[in-house]
Amino acid sequence: MNNNFGFALLAAIASSLLLVGCHKAPATEAAAVGPEPKAAAAEDKADEEGVSLKPEEVETMGIATTAAQPMQSAAEVQGFGVVLPHETIATAVAEVRTAMAAERQSHAALERSHRLAGTPGAMPAETQEAAERQSIADQAALELARQKLSSSFGLNPPWKNSDHNAELRSLASGEAKLVHVTFPLGLLGDTDPGNIRLTRLDSAQGGKSWPSKTVWHAPADAAVPGRSYFAILNNTEIGEGDHLLAWTAVGAPETGVLVPASAAVISNGKFYCYVEEKAGTFVRTEIDPGRPTAEGYFVKDGISAGDKIVTHAAGQLLARETNPSKEPE
Protein backbone atom coordinates (compact mmCIF):
# COMPACT_ATOMS: atom_id res chain seq x y z
CA MET A 1 0.00 0.00 0.00
CA ASN A 2 2.89 2.32 0.75
CA ASN A 3 4.35 1.59 -2.68
CA ASN A 4 1.07 2.52 -4.35
CA PHE A 5 0.91 5.78 -2.39
CA GLY A 6 4.47 6.69 -3.47
CA PHE A 7 3.74 6.04 -7.13
CA ALA A 8 0.60 8.19 -6.92
CA LEU A 9 2.53 11.03 -5.30
CA LEU A 10 5.22 10.98 -8.01
CA ALA A 11 2.59 11.00 -10.76
CA ALA A 12 0.86 14.03 -9.21
CA ILE A 13 4.14 15.96 -9.02
CA ALA A 14 4.97 15.18 -12.70
CA SER A 15 1.53 16.32 -13.85
CA SER A 16 1.90 19.61 -11.99
CA LEU A 17 5.26 20.32 -13.59
CA LEU A 18 3.86 19.54 -17.05
CA LEU A 19 0.95 21.96 -16.55
CA VAL A 20 3.28 24.75 -15.41
CA GLY A 21 5.44 24.29 -18.51
CA CYS A 22 2.42 24.37 -20.80
CA HIS A 23 1.20 27.66 -19.34
CA LYS A 24 4.56 29.43 -19.61
CA ALA A 25 5.01 29.00 -23.37
CA PRO A 26 2.00 31.12 -24.47
CA ALA A 27 3.00 33.87 -22.02
CA THR A 28 6.46 34.04 -23.61
CA GLU A 29 4.92 34.07 -27.09
CA ALA A 30 2.61 36.95 -26.20
CA ALA A 31 5.53 38.93 -24.82
CA ALA A 32 7.42 38.44 -28.10
CA VAL A 33 4.68 39.60 -30.45
CA GLY A 34 2.79 42.02 -28.22
CA PRO A 35 4.78 45.27 -28.76
CA GLU A 36 4.79 45.13 -32.59
CA PRO A 37 1.08 45.85 -33.23
CA LYS A 38 1.28 48.58 -30.60
CA ALA A 39 4.28 50.21 -32.34
CA ALA A 40 2.61 49.96 -35.76
CA ALA A 41 -0.55 51.54 -34.39
CA ALA A 42 1.47 54.37 -32.89
CA GLU A 43 3.22 54.97 -36.23
CA ASP A 44 -0.10 55.06 -38.12
CA LYS A 45 -1.44 57.50 -35.57
CA ALA A 46 1.60 59.72 -35.97
CA ASP A 47 1.18 59.70 -39.77
CA GLU A 48 -2.44 60.73 -39.44
CA GLU A 49 -1.74 63.49 -36.95
CA GLY A 50 1.31 64.91 -38.75
CA VAL A 51 3.67 67.29 -36.96
CA SER A 52 2.15 69.49 -34.26
CA LEU A 53 4.11 72.58 -33.27
CA LYS A 54 3.60 75.41 -30.84
CA PRO A 55 3.42 78.94 -32.28
CA GLU A 56 6.90 79.75 -30.96
CA GLU A 57 8.29 76.60 -32.63
CA VAL A 58 6.70 77.59 -35.95
CA GLU A 59 8.34 80.98 -35.68
CA THR A 60 11.72 79.56 -34.66
CA MET A 61 11.78 77.11 -37.58
CA GLY A 62 10.78 79.89 -40.01
CA ILE A 63 7.88 77.95 -41.46
CA ALA A 64 5.99 79.80 -44.20
CA THR A 65 2.93 78.66 -46.13
CA THR A 66 1.16 79.68 -49.33
CA ALA A 67 -2.29 78.83 -50.63
CA ALA A 68 -2.31 76.20 -53.37
CA GLN A 69 -3.17 77.88 -56.66
CA PRO A 70 -5.54 76.17 -59.13
CA MET A 71 -4.20 75.46 -62.59
CA GLN A 72 -4.90 73.39 -65.68
CA SER A 73 -2.38 71.17 -67.39
CA ALA A 74 -2.42 68.51 -70.09
CA ALA A 75 -0.25 65.41 -70.08
CA GLU A 76 2.90 65.73 -72.21
CA VAL A 77 4.83 63.29 -74.37
CA GLN A 78 8.56 63.45 -74.96
CA GLY A 79 10.50 63.61 -78.21
CA PHE A 80 14.00 64.57 -79.30
CA GLY A 81 15.27 67.57 -81.24
CA VAL A 82 18.47 68.84 -82.84
CA VAL A 83 19.28 72.46 -83.72
CA LEU A 84 20.18 72.78 -87.41
CA PRO A 85 23.16 74.92 -88.53
CA HIS A 86 22.00 78.20 -90.07
CA GLU A 87 24.52 77.72 -92.91
CA THR A 88 22.25 75.03 -94.37
CA ILE A 89 19.32 77.45 -94.44
CA ALA A 90 21.44 80.35 -95.71
CA THR A 91 22.74 78.23 -98.62
CA ALA A 92 19.24 77.16 -99.65
CA VAL A 93 17.96 80.74 -99.42
CA ALA A 94 20.92 82.07 -101.44
CA GLU A 95 20.24 79.54 -104.20
CA VAL A 96 16.61 80.68 -104.40
CA ARG A 97 17.53 84.36 -104.50
CA THR A 98 20.24 83.80 -107.14
CA ALA A 99 17.78 81.86 -109.28
CA MET A 100 15.19 84.62 -108.83
CA ALA A 101 17.63 87.29 -110.00
CA ALA A 102 18.61 85.27 -113.07
CA GLU A 103 14.99 84.58 -113.92
CA ARG A 104 14.06 88.25 -113.68
CA GLN A 105 16.96 89.27 -115.92
CA SER A 106 16.21 86.72 -118.63
CA HIS A 107 12.50 87.46 -118.47
CA ALA A 108 13.19 91.19 -118.88
CA ALA A 109 15.46 90.50 -121.90
CA LEU A 110 12.77 88.38 -123.50
CA GLU A 111 10.11 91.04 -122.93
CA ARG A 112 12.40 93.67 -124.47
CA SER A 113 12.95 91.57 -127.59
CA HIS A 114 9.19 91.14 -127.92
CA ARG A 115 8.58 94.90 -127.69
CA LEU A 116 11.19 95.59 -130.40
CA ALA A 117 9.77 93.04 -132.81
CA GLY A 118 8.74 94.70 -136.11
CA THR A 119 10.69 97.89 -135.38
CA PRO A 120 14.04 99.09 -136.81
CA GLY A 121 15.68 97.96 -133.54
CA ALA A 122 14.28 94.40 -133.70
CA MET A 123 16.56 91.61 -132.55
CA PRO A 124 17.66 88.91 -134.99
CA ALA A 125 15.57 85.77 -134.85
CA GLU A 126 18.47 83.78 -133.42
CA THR A 127 18.88 86.28 -130.55
CA GLN A 128 15.19 86.19 -129.76
CA GLU A 129 15.19 82.39 -129.72
CA ALA A 130 18.21 82.41 -127.41
CA ALA A 131 16.41 84.83 -125.07
CA GLU A 132 13.39 82.53 -124.97
CA ARG A 133 15.56 79.48 -124.17
CA GLN A 134 17.39 81.37 -121.44
CA SER A 135 14.15 82.56 -119.88
CA ILE A 136 12.75 79.02 -119.81
CA ALA A 137 15.99 77.65 -118.33
CA ASP A 138 16.07 80.32 -115.61
CA GLN A 139 12.44 79.67 -114.72
CA ALA A 140 13.24 75.96 -114.34
CA ALA A 141 16.29 76.76 -112.19
CA LEU A 142 14.17 78.96 -109.92
CA GLU A 143 11.54 76.24 -109.58
CA LEU A 144 14.24 73.67 -108.76
CA ALA A 145 15.75 75.95 -106.07
CA ARG A 146 12.32 76.39 -104.49
CA GLN A 147 11.69 72.65 -104.61
CA LYS A 148 15.03 72.02 -102.87
CA LEU A 149 14.04 74.52 -100.19
CA SER A 150 10.69 72.82 -99.59
CA SER A 151 12.30 69.36 -99.69
CA SER A 152 14.72 70.36 -96.94
CA PHE A 153 12.41 72.47 -94.79
CA GLY A 154 8.91 71.13 -95.38
CA LEU A 155 6.03 71.85 -97.72
CA ASN A 156 4.17 74.28 -95.45
CA PRO A 157 6.75 76.53 -93.77
CA PRO A 158 5.80 80.03 -92.53
CA TRP A 159 7.48 81.53 -95.62
CA LYS A 160 5.62 79.34 -98.14
CA ASN A 161 4.28 82.27 -100.15
CA SER A 162 7.23 84.61 -99.74
CA ASP A 163 10.94 84.17 -100.36
CA HIS A 164 11.59 87.36 -98.37
CA ASN A 165 9.77 86.28 -95.22
CA ALA A 166 11.13 87.88 -92.01
CA GLU A 167 11.39 84.51 -90.20
CA LEU A 168 13.29 83.00 -93.15
CA ARG A 169 15.77 85.87 -93.07
CA SER A 170 16.15 85.49 -89.32
CA LEU A 171 16.87 81.76 -89.66
CA ALA A 172 19.34 82.29 -92.50
CA SER A 173 21.25 84.85 -90.44
CA GLY A 174 21.33 82.66 -87.33
CA GLU A 175 19.32 85.10 -85.20
CA ALA A 176 16.62 82.43 -84.78
CA LYS A 177 17.20 78.68 -84.48
CA LEU A 178 15.51 75.94 -86.50
CA VAL A 179 14.99 72.71 -84.53
CA HIS A 180 14.19 69.37 -86.15
CA VAL A 181 12.00 67.46 -83.66
CA THR A 182 10.91 63.81 -83.77
CA PHE A 183 8.31 62.15 -81.53
CA PRO A 184 8.63 58.34 -81.48
CA LEU A 185 5.93 56.33 -83.19
CA GLY A 186 2.59 56.09 -81.38
CA LEU A 187 3.03 58.94 -78.88
CA LEU A 188 1.00 61.63 -80.64
CA GLY A 189 -1.93 59.56 -81.86
CA ASP A 190 -3.83 61.34 -84.64
CA THR A 191 -3.04 64.91 -83.56
CA ASP A 192 -0.28 67.33 -84.55
CA PRO A 193 1.33 69.52 -81.89
CA GLY A 194 0.21 73.15 -81.82
CA ASN A 195 3.32 74.11 -79.91
CA ILE A 196 6.47 72.42 -78.63
CA ARG A 197 8.42 73.00 -75.41
CA LEU A 198 12.17 72.41 -75.63
CA THR A 199 14.68 71.76 -72.82
CA ARG A 200 18.29 70.71 -72.56
CA LEU A 201 19.05 66.99 -72.24
CA ASP A 202 20.45 67.44 -68.73
CA SER A 203 17.73 69.83 -67.58
CA ALA A 204 16.24 69.08 -64.16
CA GLN A 205 12.51 68.46 -63.79
CA GLY A 206 10.75 71.77 -64.03
CA GLY A 207 13.98 73.41 -65.25
CA LYS A 208 14.29 76.10 -67.89
CA SER A 209 12.48 75.49 -71.16
CA TRP A 210 11.80 77.38 -74.38
CA PRO A 211 8.38 77.31 -76.06
CA SER A 212 7.83 77.42 -79.80
CA LYS A 213 4.46 78.17 -81.34
CA THR A 214 5.76 78.09 -84.92
CA VAL A 215 5.56 74.39 -85.78
CA TRP A 216 5.11 72.57 -89.09
CA HIS A 217 5.73 69.15 -90.62
CA ALA A 218 9.32 68.16 -91.35
CA PRO A 219 10.91 65.32 -93.34
CA ALA A 220 11.06 62.11 -91.30
CA ASP A 221 14.13 61.17 -89.30
CA ALA A 222 15.60 58.04 -90.87
CA ALA A 223 17.14 56.95 -87.55
CA VAL A 224 14.00 57.24 -85.37
CA PRO A 225 10.61 55.93 -86.59
CA GLY A 226 8.00 58.52 -85.70
CA ARG A 227 6.62 61.88 -86.72
CA SER A 228 8.89 64.86 -87.29
CA TYR A 229 8.34 68.60 -87.11
CA PHE A 230 10.25 71.86 -87.42
CA ALA A 231 10.09 74.42 -84.62
CA ILE A 232 11.52 77.95 -84.51
CA LEU A 233 13.23 79.27 -81.37
CA ASN A 234 13.85 83.00 -81.12
CA ASN A 235 16.70 83.00 -78.61
CA THR A 236 20.48 82.86 -78.46
CA GLU A 237 20.83 80.48 -75.49
CA ILE A 238 20.73 77.36 -77.65
CA GLY A 239 23.73 76.52 -79.84
CA GLU A 240 23.66 75.04 -83.33
CA GLY A 241 24.03 71.27 -83.24
CA ASP A 242 22.63 71.05 -79.69
CA HIS A 243 20.48 68.01 -78.89
CA LEU A 244 17.33 68.82 -76.95
CA LEU A 245 14.35 67.18 -75.31
CA ALA A 246 11.01 68.14 -76.85
CA TRP A 247 7.65 68.08 -75.06
CA THR A 248 4.14 68.61 -76.37
CA ALA A 249 0.74 68.33 -74.72
CA VAL A 250 -1.67 65.54 -75.65
CA GLY A 251 -5.28 65.17 -74.61
CA ALA A 252 -7.57 67.58 -72.81
CA PRO A 253 -6.25 69.79 -69.98
CA GLU A 254 -6.88 68.52 -66.44
CA THR A 255 -7.63 70.61 -63.35
CA GLY A 256 -5.32 70.52 -60.35
CA VAL A 257 -3.08 72.76 -58.26
CA LEU A 258 0.45 74.09 -58.45
CA VAL A 259 2.81 72.82 -55.75
CA PRO A 260 5.85 75.15 -55.67
CA ALA A 261 9.24 73.50 -56.11
CA SER A 262 10.34 74.86 -52.71
CA ALA A 263 7.58 72.83 -51.03
CA ALA A 264 8.74 69.42 -52.25
CA VAL A 265 10.69 67.04 -50.00
CA ILE A 266 11.89 63.51 -50.77
CA SER A 267 11.68 60.56 -48.38
CA ASN A 268 12.32 56.91 -49.28
CA GLY A 269 12.30 57.79 -52.98
CA LYS A 270 8.87 59.47 -52.87
CA PHE A 271 7.93 63.16 -53.22
CA TYR A 272 5.92 64.89 -50.51
CA CYS A 273 4.82 68.33 -49.39
CA TYR A 274 3.44 69.49 -46.05
CA VAL A 275 -0.08 70.88 -45.74
CA GLU A 276 -1.16 72.86 -42.68
CA GLU A 277 -4.50 71.25 -41.94
CA LYS A 278 -5.07 73.33 -38.81
CA ALA A 279 -3.04 75.94 -36.97
CA GLY A 280 0.29 74.40 -36.01
CA THR A 281 -0.46 70.95 -37.45
CA PHE A 282 1.40 69.99 -40.63
CA VAL A 283 0.53 66.78 -42.50
CA ARG A 284 2.91 65.20 -45.00
CA THR A 285 1.09 64.53 -48.30
CA GLU A 286 2.51 62.50 -51.18
CA ILE A 287 2.62 64.22 -54.60
CA ASP A 288 3.27 62.93 -58.11
CA PRO A 289 6.36 64.63 -59.62
CA GLY A 290 5.55 63.40 -63.10
CA ARG A 291 4.06 66.72 -64.26
CA PRO A 292 6.77 69.34 -63.59
CA THR A 293 6.26 72.99 -64.51
CA ALA A 294 8.60 75.97 -64.56
CA GLU A 295 7.41 76.91 -61.03
CA GLY A 296 6.99 73.47 -59.46
CA TYR A 297 4.68 70.51 -59.97
CA PHE A 298 1.14 70.07 -61.27
CA VAL A 299 -0.76 67.91 -58.78
CA LYS A 300 -4.31 66.76 -59.44
CA ASP A 301 -4.93 64.48 -56.41
CA GLY A 302 -4.54 64.85 -52.65
CA ILE A 303 -4.36 68.66 -52.50
CA SER A 304 -7.13 71.18 -53.14
CA ALA A 305 -6.99 74.78 -54.23
CA GLY A 306 -6.58 77.02 -51.20
CA ASP A 307 -4.83 74.41 -49.03
CA LYS A 308 -1.93 75.90 -47.08
CA ILE A 309 1.28 74.40 -48.45
CA VAL A 310 4.55 74.81 -46.56
CA THR A 311 6.99 76.56 -48.89
CA HIS A 312 9.78 77.28 -46.42
CA ALA A 313 11.39 74.88 -43.89
CA ALA A 314 9.57 71.81 -45.24
CA GLY A 315 12.84 69.89 -44.86
CA GLN A 316 12.94 70.77 -41.16
CA LEU A 317 9.42 69.44 -40.75
CA LEU A 318 10.47 66.18 -42.35
CA ALA A 319 13.45 65.93 -40.00
CA ARG A 320 11.18 66.68 -37.02
CA GLU A 321 8.65 64.05 -38.10
CA THR A 322 11.20 61.31 -38.71
CA ASN A 323 13.10 62.20 -35.53
CA PRO A 324 10.59 63.58 -33.00
CA SER A 325 13.29 64.07 -30.34
CA LYS A 326 15.07 66.65 -32.55
CA GLU A 327 14.62 70.19 -31.30
CA PRO A 328 13.83 72.94 -33.85
CA GLU A 329 16.85 74.94 -34.96
Secondary structure, DSSP 4 states (H G I P E B T S, - for coil): -HHHHHHHHHHHHHHHHHHHHHHHHHHHHHHHHSHHHHHHHHHHHHHHH-EE--HHHHHHHT-EEEEPEEEEE--EEEEEEEEPPHHHHHHHHHHHHHHHHHHHHHHHHHHHHHHHTTSTTPPPHHHHHHHHHHHHHHHHHHHHHHHHHHHHH-SS-TTTT-TT-HHHHHHHHTSSEEEEEEEETTSSTT---S-EEEEETTPPTT---EEE--EEE-PPPTTS-EEEEEEEE--SSSPTT-EEEEEEE-S--EEEEEEEGGG-EEETTEEEEEEEEETTEEEEEEE-TTSB-SSEEEE-SS--TT-EEEEESHHHHHHHHH-TTPPP-
